[in-house]
Amino acid sequence: MDPTSFSLPSAAYLFGGFIFSVIGFAAFRYGKKMESMNAMLIGVALMLFSYFISATWLLYLIGAALCAALYVFRE
């Protein structure tokens, strides 16, 4: 990898990654407290998925889908 081709993520990407990670942490804590495996797994996915996505629009799309899954698969 050429060191001159490295670029920092945009502010929108950083904001989205932070927000979805905080939501994921809250979902994980809630799932652990209520012993809900669905909330815990979706919470972990929300905290980690931003490490594997590089496009901002895809970050928001997947984050919104996981948040919707958190709502749909609640117990």
TAWO-V416601 format. One line per field, one symbol per residue. ss: DSSP state (H for helix, E for strand, L for the rest). burial: 1 if it has 9 or more other ideal C-beta (glycine too) atoms within 8 Angstrom, else 0. Layout:
# TAWO-V416601
ss=???
burial=???
This chain:
# TAWO-V416601
ss=LLHHHLLLLLHHHHHHHHHHHHHHHHHHHHHHHHLLHHHHHHHHHHHHHHHLLLLHHHHHHHHHHHHHHHHHLLL
burial=000000000000110110111011111111100001011111111111110010010111011001101100100
